[in-house]
Amino acid sequence: MAKVLTRPSTSRRAQRVTTVRRSPPPAQAESRVAEAVAVARYVADMTAQLEAMALTAHLDLLAYFLAMAKGESEALARAQFHEESAAERTLRA
């Protein structure tokens, strides 16, 4: 969670000075990556089913966009999975 530090101002509004971001604990970060992979895989599965429905109904442009969404979610799932695997290897070393 980001904290926003403010300082008193002569105007009625406080002015934003800086934002401090802290990285989450390793376990929490791993959990977020695992959740992102699961969501990306779910989206890929759902868009594949919707694409098949669109093709059956001869909605070619819609099927094309759904195929693009499926490909993007599969790529994200692979990238996140490899990122998670790399992080696990780093923690073990």
Buried (B, 14 or more C-beta within 10 A) or exposed (E): EEEEEEEEEEEEEEEEEEEEEEEEEEEEEBEEBEEBBEBBBEBBEBBBEBBEEBBEEEBEEBBEBBBEBBEBBBEBBEEBBEEBEEBEEEEEE
